[in-house]
Amino acid sequence: MKYERRHIQDSYREEGWLSYLYEKYGDKFVQYRKAWQDAAESKYSPPFPLEIGFELSNYCNLSCEMCYLSVRNNIPDKKRIDLDIIRKVMEESKHHNLPAVKIGSNAEAFMHPQIVEIIDLILSYDIMDVFLITNGTLLSEKIAKIIVEKELARLSISLDAATEETFKKIRGASLAEVEANIHRVIELKKKHNTPLPYIRVTFAKQESNIHEMEAFLEKWQGIADCVDFQDCLDYGNVDELKDIKNTDFTCSQPFQRVRVDESGNVYPCCTYYQKYHKLGNLKDHSLAELWNGKQANALRDSFASKTQSLACKNCFGNLKYAENKPEINRKDISMEEETENSNISTFD
């Protein structure tokens, strides 16, 4: 079973959105990006998460051939997050100046029947960096108008194909319809003269699409703000962990973010290995209690003491494999190098 993993390898990007948000929020935005970078390097553990990710359901409207969630789409116990969970978290977060929220990741966010209310609710708290991930199939005109007019910061659309045939094979949907939905957002941005939302289109590399990388770049470069090529990894060991000895690594996620699932469970990362590190449930604890609790702190300390959990070792082992594996034969593709700025760092 192949499980999808969002691992940035190379990309084409335009960074005007960062300057726009800096102009809008000033030093507050700079401090957020600096704290994010410091946390990424394990130099800093903030007293409250820098980003809260909300998973709105435990199932999806697509069954992509490489995705872990695809094997769960037929589960009988389908759940959607209750608006009260999001409201509780956001109320607590306003006392901690939360800078970032991610909506969706593993499942399709727009499937939630209250998605418009959810977006409105989160944006009402003046969060600087609201990042929404979607497969684009349900990106309606109504939703497009809301995210442009209210200046949602970032929108990421998972595509993985340049042609209808490959898209149908991998994702089982209509590429033409999804592309039309993306172009509608782009046209609305032009109409409102705004760089937001910053639009990223992603391409998870696999055997069935690797031949379309150049075509994908040519199609979206200069149209999307970021064209992102990522590795697609085999996460078949999520449910049966392997005995991995390596401890020569650290991880930024427990220092930066939490993920809240559809049931109110809180996790210190957004990978599929998160199930081994559940911090607790929001019915029983505040988010600050879980973030600063014994379990979360022990996880952070494990990276300094080289006593990482087996789940973390398996996760990092897959990343190392991605970094070191031979490239699949393809034509050379010219892409701009990812840029970094010491004060305002790039897309994450």
C-alpha beads as a LAMMPS data file, in Angstrom:
LAMMPS data file: protein, C-alpha beads

348 atoms
347 bonds

1 atom types
1 bond types

-500.0 500.0 xlo xhi
-500.0 500.0 ylo yhi
-500.0 500.0 zlo zhi

Masses

1 110.0

Atoms # bond

1 1 1 0.000 0.000 0.000
2 1 1 1.411 3.387 -0.946
3 1 1 0.704 6.202 1.449
4 1 1 1.031 9.788 0.337
5 1 1 3.549 12.049 2.062
6 1 1 3.819 15.774 1.424
7 1 1 7.569 16.234 1.186
8 1 1 8.725 19.332 -0.697
9 1 1 11.524 18.525 -3.095
10 1 1 11.647 21.317 -5.628
11 1 1 9.349 24.070 -6.721
12 1 1 8.662 27.217 -8.657
13 1 1 7.245 29.973 -6.494
14 1 1 6.364 33.659 -6.351
15 1 1 6.743 35.282 -2.937
16 1 1 4.727 38.520 -3.250
17 1 1 2.203 37.238 -0.720
18 1 1 4.814 37.418 2.050
19 1 1 5.452 41.108 1.396
20 1 1 1.704 41.716 1.300
21 1 1 1.153 40.065 4.683
22 1 1 4.117 41.936 6.114
23 1 1 2.600 45.219 4.947
24 1 1 -0.753 44.188 6.405
25 1 1 0.473 42.945 9.810
26 1 1 3.914 44.542 10.174
27 1 1 6.293 43.265 12.847
28 1 1 3.655 40.869 14.154
29 1 1 3.992 38.855 10.953
30 1 1 7.795 39.013 10.990
31 1 1 7.868 37.737 14.563
32 1 1 5.563 34.877 13.615
33 1 1 7.826 33.760 10.757
34 1 1 10.927 34.124 12.929
35 1 1 9.329 32.044 15.690
36 1 1 8.348 29.476 13.060
37 1 1 11.917 29.199 11.828
38 1 1 13.361 29.025 15.341
39 1 1 10.898 26.281 16.244
40 1 1 11.804 24.440 13.046
41 1 1 15.415 24.378 14.208
42 1 1 14.359 23.278 17.719
43 1 1 15.768 26.519 19.127
44 1 1 12.455 27.546 20.592
45 1 1 9.361 25.894 22.033
46 1 1 6.564 28.461 22.127
47 1 1 4.087 28.481 25.034
48 1 1 1.249 27.809 22.581
49 1 1 1.209 26.268 19.076
50 1 1 2.143 28.531 16.195
51 1 1 -0.252 26.631 13.945
52 1 1 -3.417 24.654 14.643
53 1 1 -4.575 22.254 11.947
54 1 1 -8.215 21.194 11.811
55 1 1 -9.074 17.902 10.109
56 1 1 -12.748 18.283 9.263
57 1 1 -13.624 14.625 8.614
58 1 1 -12.155 11.118 8.569
59 1 1 -13.116 10.329 4.974
60 1 1 -12.792 11.855 1.517
61 1 1 -14.748 12.199 -1.727
62 1 1 -11.864 10.723 -3.755
63 1 1 -9.931 7.464 -3.483
64 1 1 -6.518 8.429 -4.826
65 1 1 -4.404 5.405 -5.631
66 1 1 -1.475 6.436 -3.390
67 1 1 -3.382 7.774 -0.396
68 1 1 -3.650 6.175 3.050
69 1 1 -7.136 7.636 3.513
70 1 1 -8.425 5.763 0.473
71 1 1 -8.460 2.517 2.432
72 1 1 -10.696 4.191 5.047
73 1 1 -13.310 5.791 2.784
74 1 1 -15.628 2.815 3.230
75 1 1 -15.457 2.752 7.013
76 1 1 -18.911 2.689 8.677
77 1 1 -17.958 5.173 11.404
78 1 1 -17.712 8.329 9.317
79 1 1 -17.293 11.497 11.357
80 1 1 -17.210 15.251 10.810
81 1 1 -15.859 17.812 13.216
82 1 1 -18.384 19.714 15.304
83 1 1 -18.313 23.486 14.934
84 1 1 -18.218 23.795 18.724
85 1 1 -14.789 22.105 18.799
86 1 1 -13.383 24.699 16.411
87 1 1 -15.094 27.505 18.310
88 1 1 -13.627 26.310 21.625
89 1 1 -10.109 26.169 20.192
90 1 1 -10.377 29.567 18.547
91 1 1 -11.713 31.178 21.731
92 1 1 -8.758 29.817 23.677
93 1 1 -6.335 30.793 20.936
94 1 1 -7.286 34.461 20.891
95 1 1 -5.631 34.795 24.300
96 1 1 -2.364 33.481 22.821
97 1 1 -2.267 35.530 19.584
98 1 1 -2.413 32.428 17.390
99 1 1 -0.782 33.323 14.048
100 1 1 -1.716 30.377 11.801
101 1 1 -4.487 27.866 11.097
102 1 1 -4.510 25.039 8.596
103 1 1 -7.869 23.733 7.334
104 1 1 -7.853 20.190 5.989
105 1 1 -4.955 17.975 5.022
106 1 1 -5.742 14.286 4.780
107 1 1 -9.462 14.513 3.981
108 1 1 -11.324 16.924 1.696
109 1 1 -12.223 20.054 3.684
110 1 1 -15.022 21.185 1.384
111 1 1 -17.047 18.045 2.087
112 1 1 -18.039 19.454 5.470
113 1 1 -21.597 20.857 5.196
114 1 1 -20.627 23.842 7.384
115 1 1 -17.411 24.687 5.558
116 1 1 -18.516 28.263 4.856
117 1 1 -19.308 28.812 8.538
118 1 1 -15.973 27.232 9.495
119 1 1 -13.991 29.531 7.201
120 1 1 -15.962 32.553 8.433
121 1 1 -15.429 31.557 12.059
122 1 1 -11.663 31.111 11.746
123 1 1 -11.179 34.301 9.738
124 1 1 -13.242 36.265 12.287
125 1 1 -10.360 35.819 14.758
126 1 1 -7.990 37.813 12.519
127 1 1 -5.570 34.928 12.014
128 1 1 -2.704 36.141 9.839
129 1 1 -1.933 32.897 8.017
130 1 1 -4.948 30.704 7.195
131 1 1 -3.915 27.833 4.919
132 1 1 -6.497 25.588 3.246
133 1 1 -5.687 22.298 1.480
134 1 1 -8.118 20.808 -1.032
135 1 1 -8.323 18.454 -3.997
136 1 1 -10.236 21.203 -5.810
137 1 1 -13.250 19.147 -6.866
138 1 1 -15.652 21.052 -4.578
139 1 1 -14.089 24.494 -4.907
140 1 1 -17.367 26.198 -5.857
141 1 1 -17.917 29.763 -7.022
142 1 1 -19.439 30.637 -3.622
143 1 1 -16.399 29.367 -1.728
144 1 1 -14.007 30.984 -4.214
145 1 1 -15.619 34.385 -3.616
146 1 1 -15.402 33.975 0.158
147 1 1 -11.719 33.027 0.272
148 1 1 -10.738 35.852 -2.106
149 1 1 -12.919 38.577 -0.631
150 1 1 -11.911 37.701 2.937
151 1 1 -8.266 37.303 1.914
152 1 1 -7.568 33.784 3.099
153 1 1 -3.763 33.635 3.027
154 1 1 -2.992 30.358 1.224
155 1 1 -4.776 27.778 -0.898
156 1 1 -3.121 24.494 -1.891
157 1 1 -4.658 22.241 -4.538
158 1 1 -3.438 18.664 -4.947
159 1 1 -3.383 17.735 -8.651
160 1 1 -0.607 15.228 -9.457
161 1 1 -1.259 15.276 -13.209
162 1 1 -1.049 17.401 -16.342
163 1 1 -3.482 15.356 -18.448
164 1 1 -7.030 14.157 -18.029
165 1 1 -6.004 10.532 -18.486
166 1 1 -3.393 10.550 -15.710
167 1 1 -5.591 12.570 -13.373
168 1 1 -8.419 10.089 -13.854
169 1 1 -6.082 7.181 -13.158
170 1 1 -4.625 8.663 -9.965
171 1 1 -7.573 10.619 -8.562
172 1 1 -10.647 9.309 -10.389
173 1 1 -12.117 12.751 -11.099
174 1 1 -12.246 15.374 -13.853
175 1 1 -9.087 17.447 -14.275
176 1 1 -10.890 19.966 -16.504
177 1 1 -13.417 20.716 -13.765
178 1 1 -10.743 21.152 -11.100
179 1 1 -8.609 23.371 -13.333
180 1 1 -11.678 25.523 -14.074
181 1 1 -12.229 25.909 -10.325
182 1 1 -8.614 27.029 -9.832
183 1 1 -8.743 29.507 -12.703
184 1 1 -11.939 30.990 -11.243
185 1 1 -10.050 31.800 -8.018
186 1 1 -7.197 33.315 -10.035
187 1 1 -9.626 35.528 -11.983
188 1 1 -11.300 36.667 -8.772
189 1 1 -7.886 37.600 -7.356
190 1 1 -7.277 39.780 -10.403
191 1 1 -10.727 41.333 -10.092
192 1 1 -10.121 42.240 -6.451
193 1 1 -6.495 43.222 -7.084
194 1 1 -5.160 41.026 -4.279
195 1 1 -2.272 38.527 -4.111
196 1 1 -4.317 36.385 -1.701
197 1 1 -4.890 33.575 -1.491
198 1 1 -1.385 32.473 -2.455
199 1 1 -2.121 29.516 -4.740
200 1 1 0.006 26.377 -4.701
201 1 1 -0.586 23.433 -7.041
202 1 1 1.093 20.194 -6.034
203 1 1 2.370 17.156 -7.865
204 1 1 3.173 14.032 -5.812
205 1 1 5.645 12.088 -7.958
206 1 1 4.903 8.424 -8.673
207 1 1 5.389 5.927 -11.484
208 1 1 2.070 6.770 -13.121
209 1 1 2.742 10.521 -13.487
210 1 1 6.505 11.086 -13.506
211 1 1 6.477 11.538 -17.288
212 1 1 4.217 14.591 -16.898
213 1 1 6.416 16.709 -14.622
214 1 1 7.623 18.999 -17.389
215 1 1 4.124 19.418 -18.807
216 1 1 2.766 20.173 -15.336
217 1 1 5.363 22.882 -14.786
218 1 1 4.723 24.407 -18.209
219 1 1 0.973 24.422 -17.566
220 1 1 1.106 26.184 -14.187
221 1 1 4.307 28.236 -14.079
222 1 1 3.372 31.913 -14.150
223 1 1 -0.271 31.089 -13.379
224 1 1 -0.127 29.516 -9.922
225 1 1 2.042 31.212 -7.309
226 1 1 3.801 27.949 -6.482
227 1 1 4.283 24.754 -8.474
228 1 1 5.369 22.128 -6.003
229 1 1 6.873 18.718 -6.824
230 1 1 6.815 16.267 -3.929
231 1 1 7.835 12.702 -3.198
232 1 1 5.160 10.051 -2.861
233 1 1 6.308 7.501 -0.315
234 1 1 5.324 4.008 0.715
235 1 1 3.775 4.375 4.157
236 1 1 2.785 0.741 4.460
237 1 1 4.560 0.571 7.816
238 1 1 2.198 3.036 9.507
239 1 1 0.162 0.218 11.026
240 1 1 3.072 -2.193 11.507
241 1 1 6.171 -0.284 12.571
242 1 1 9.588 -1.536 11.540
243 1 1 12.559 -1.886 13.880
244 1 1 14.653 1.146 12.924
245 1 1 17.751 2.045 14.961
246 1 1 18.672 5.452 13.546
247 1 1 18.277 8.427 15.907
248 1 1 20.299 11.015 13.999
249 1 1 17.413 13.356 13.284
250 1 1 15.087 15.920 14.784
251 1 1 11.576 17.047 13.871
252 1 1 10.085 20.531 13.805
253 1 1 6.434 19.579 14.077
254 1 1 6.092 19.097 17.870
255 1 1 7.712 22.522 18.292
256 1 1 5.463 24.308 15.790
257 1 1 1.992 22.857 15.507
258 1 1 -0.815 20.589 16.570
259 1 1 -3.512 18.817 14.637
260 1 1 -7.100 18.553 15.877
261 1 1 -9.063 15.704 14.310
262 1 1 -12.786 15.323 13.672
263 1 1 -13.349 13.916 17.167
264 1 1 -11.417 16.603 19.049
265 1 1 -8.287 14.490 19.541
266 1 1 -5.051 16.490 19.542
267 1 1 -1.781 15.315 17.965
268 1 1 1.687 16.937 17.832
269 1 1 2.156 16.447 14.080
270 1 1 0.251 16.026 10.825
271 1 1 1.775 12.770 9.567
272 1 1 0.048 9.394 9.576
273 1 1 2.253 8.314 12.488
274 1 1 0.489 10.819 14.716
275 1 1 -1.814 8.111 16.065
276 1 1 1.062 6.862 18.235
277 1 1 1.354 10.251 19.954
278 1 1 -2.178 11.367 20.785
279 1 1 -1.911 14.083 23.434
280 1 1 -5.528 13.922 24.586
281 1 1 -8.992 15.201 23.739
282 1 1 -10.363 18.727 23.914
283 1 1 -13.396 17.491 25.817
284 1 1 -11.111 16.833 28.776
285 1 1 -8.344 19.416 28.425
286 1 1 -7.574 22.867 27.130
287 1 1 -5.216 23.047 24.168
288 1 1 -2.607 24.840 26.281
289 1 1 -2.681 21.989 28.818
290 1 1 -2.040 19.417 26.111
291 1 1 0.654 21.504 24.382
292 1 1 2.550 22.039 27.617
293 1 1 1.771 18.639 29.093
294 1 1 4.128 15.872 30.107
295 1 1 3.601 13.824 26.940
296 1 1 4.240 16.719 24.532
297 1 1 7.342 17.851 26.406
298 1 1 8.679 14.303 26.556
299 1 1 8.295 14.020 22.791
300 1 1 10.269 17.240 22.253
301 1 1 12.938 16.145 24.728
302 1 1 13.307 12.809 22.922
303 1 1 14.925 14.530 19.957
304 1 1 17.595 16.160 22.107
305 1 1 18.293 12.933 24.016
306 1 1 18.219 10.733 20.880
307 1 1 15.483 8.561 22.414
308 1 1 12.891 9.069 19.704
309 1 1 9.888 6.780 19.530
310 1 1 9.718 3.949 17.032
311 1 1 6.937 5.815 15.213
312 1 1 9.182 8.852 14.768
313 1 1 12.047 6.650 13.590
314 1 1 9.799 5.057 10.979
315 1 1 8.568 8.449 9.799
316 1 1 12.091 9.851 9.493
317 1 1 13.279 6.656 7.821
318 1 1 10.822 7.254 5.006
319 1 1 12.014 10.839 4.612
320 1 1 15.645 9.731 4.425
321 1 1 14.692 7.197 1.797
322 1 1 13.083 9.975 -0.229
323 1 1 16.168 12.166 0.028
324 1 1 18.615 9.433 -0.970
325 1 1 16.701 7.300 -3.464
326 1 1 17.799 7.418 -7.139
327 1 1 15.824 9.751 -9.363
328 1 1 13.305 8.161 -11.689
329 1 1 14.579 8.663 -15.232
330 1 1 13.098 11.830 -16.698
331 1 1 14.039 14.900 -18.686
332 1 1 15.830 17.652 -16.831
333 1 1 13.364 20.243 -15.625
334 1 1 14.360 23.830 -14.986
335 1 1 12.865 25.256 -11.806
336 1 1 13.743 28.173 -9.603
337 1 1 15.480 27.261 -6.385
338 1 1 13.492 27.618 -3.191
339 1 1 14.371 30.963 -1.628
340 1 1 14.841 31.809 2.015
341 1 1 14.686 35.089 3.891
342 1 1 16.007 35.462 7.422
343 1 1 12.968 37.421 8.572
344 1 1 10.129 36.076 6.452
345 1 1 10.630 32.480 5.473
346 1 1 9.030 30.719 2.540
347 1 1 6.025 28.463 2.172
348 1 1 5.341 26.054 5.029

Bonds

1 1 1 2
2 1 2 3
3 1 3 4
4 1 4 5
5 1 5 6
6 1 6 7
7 1 7 8
8 1 8 9
9 1 9 10
10 1 10 11
11 1 11 12
12 1 12 13
13 1 13 14
14 1 14 15
15 1 15 16
16 1 16 17
17 1 17 18
18 1 18 19
19 1 19 20
20 1 20 21
21 1 21 22
22 1 22 23
23 1 23 24
24 1 24 25
25 1 25 26
26 1 26 27
27 1 27 28
28 1 28 29
29 1 29 30
30 1 30 31
31 1 31 32
32 1 32 33
33 1 33 34
34 1 34 35
35 1 35 36
36 1 36 37
37 1 37 38
38 1 38 39
39 1 39 40
40 1 40 41
41 1 41 42
42 1 42 43
43 1 43 44
44 1 44 45
45 1 45 46
46 1 46 47
47 1 47 48
48 1 48 49
49 1 49 50
50 1 50 51
51 1 51 52
52 1 52 53
53 1 53 54
54 1 54 55
55 1 55 56
56 1 56 57
57 1 57 58
58 1 58 59
59 1 59 60
60 1 60 61
61 1 61 62
62 1 62 63
63 1 63 64
64 1 64 65
65 1 65 66
66 1 66 67
67 1 67 68
68 1 68 69
69 1 69 70
70 1 70 71
71 1 71 72
72 1 72 73
73 1 73 74
74 1 74 75
75 1 75 76
76 1 76 77
77 1 77 78
78 1 78 79
79 1 79 80
80 1 80 81
81 1 81 82
82 1 82 83
83 1 83 84
84 1 84 85
85 1 85 86
86 1 86 87
87 1 87 88
88 1 88 89
89 1 89 90
90 1 90 91
91 1 91 92
92 1 92 93
93 1 93 94
94 1 94 95
95 1 95 96
96 1 96 97
97 1 97 98
98 1 98 99
99 1 99 100
100 1 100 101
101 1 101 102
102 1 102 103
103 1 103 104
104 1 104 105
105 1 105 106
106 1 106 107
107 1 107 108
108 1 108 109
109 1 109 110
110 1 110 111
111 1 111 112
112 1 112 113
113 1 113 114
114 1 114 115
115 1 115 116
116 1 116 117
117 1 117 118
118 1 118 119
119 1 119 120
120 1 120 121
121 1 121 122
122 1 122 123
123 1 123 124
124 1 124 125
125 1 125 126
126 1 126 127
127 1 127 128
128 1 128 129
129 1 129 130
130 1 130 131
131 1 131 132
132 1 132 133
133 1 133 134
134 1 134 135
135 1 135 136
136 1 136 137
137 1 137 138
138 1 138 139
139 1 139 140
140 1 140 141
141 1 141 142
142 1 142 143
143 1 143 144
144 1 144 145
145 1 145 146
146 1 146 147
147 1 147 148
148 1 148 149
149 1 149 150
150 1 150 151
151 1 151 152
152 1 152 153
153 1 153 154
154 1 154 155
155 1 155 156
156 1 156 157
157 1 157 158
158 1 158 159
159 1 159 160
160 1 160 161
161 1 161 162
162 1 162 163
163 1 163 164
164 1 164 165
165 1 165 166
166 1 166 167
167 1 167 168
168 1 168 169
169 1 169 170
170 1 170 171
171 1 171 172
172 1 172 173
173 1 173 174
174 1 174 175
175 1 175 176
176 1 176 177
177 1 177 178
178 1 178 179
179 1 179 180
180 1 180 181
181 1 181 182
182 1 182 183
183 1 183 184
184 1 184 185
185 1 185 186
186 1 186 187
187 1 187 188
188 1 188 189
189 1 189 190
190 1 190 191
191 1 191 192
192 1 192 193
193 1 193 194
194 1 194 195
195 1 195 196
196 1 196 197
197 1 197 198
198 1 198 199
199 1 199 200
200 1 200 201
201 1 201 202
202 1 202 203
203 1 203 204
204 1 204 205
205 1 205 206
206 1 206 207
207 1 207 208
208 1 208 209
209 1 209 210
210 1 210 211
211 1 211 212
212 1 212 213
213 1 213 214
214 1 214 215
215 1 215 216
216 1 216 217
217 1 217 218
218 1 218 219
219 1 219 220
220 1 220 221
221 1 221 222
222 1 222 223
223 1 223 224
224 1 224 225
225 1 225 226
226 1 226 227
227 1 227 228
228 1 228 229
229 1 229 230
230 1 230 231
231 1 231 232
232 1 232 233
233 1 233 234
234 1 234 235
235 1 235 236
236 1 236 237
237 1 237 238
238 1 238 239
239 1 239 240
240 1 240 241
241 1 241 242
242 1 242 243
243 1 243 244
244 1 244 245
245 1 245 246
246 1 246 247
247 1 247 248
248 1 248 249
249 1 249 250
250 1 250 251
251 1 251 252
252 1 252 253
253 1 253 254
254 1 254 255
255 1 255 256
256 1 256 257
257 1 257 258
258 1 258 259
259 1 259 260
260 1 260 261
261 1 261 262
262 1 262 263
263 1 263 264
264 1 264 265
265 1 265 266
266 1 266 267
267 1 267 268
268 1 268 269
269 1 269 270
270 1 270 271
271 1 271 272
272 1 272 273
273 1 273 274
274 1 274 275
275 1 275 276
276 1 276 277
277 1 277 278
278 1 278 279
279 1 279 280
280 1 280 281
281 1 281 282
282 1 282 283
283 1 283 284
284 1 284 285
285 1 285 286
286 1 286 287
287 1 287 288
288 1 288 289
289 1 289 290
290 1 290 291
291 1 291 292
292 1 292 293
293 1 293 294
294 1 294 295
295 1 295 296
296 1 296 297
297 1 297 298
298 1 298 299
299 1 299 300
300 1 300 301
301 1 301 302
302 1 302 303
303 1 303 304
304 1 304 305
305 1 305 306
306 1 306 307
307 1 307 308
308 1 308 309
309 1 309 310
310 1 310 311
311 1 311 312
312 1 312 313
313 1 313 314
314 1 314 315
315 1 315 316
316 1 316 317
317 1 317 318
318 1 318 319
319 1 319 320
320 1 320 321
321 1 321 322
322 1 322 323
323 1 323 324
324 1 324 325
325 1 325 326
326 1 326 327
327 1 327 328
328 1 328 329
329 1 329 330
330 1 330 331
331 1 331 332
332 1 332 333
333 1 333 334
334 1 334 335
335 1 335 336
336 1 336 337
337 1 337 338
338 1 338 339
339 1 339 340
340 1 340 341
341 1 341 342
342 1 342 343
343 1 343 344
344 1 344 345
345 1 345 346
346 1 346 347
347 1 347 348
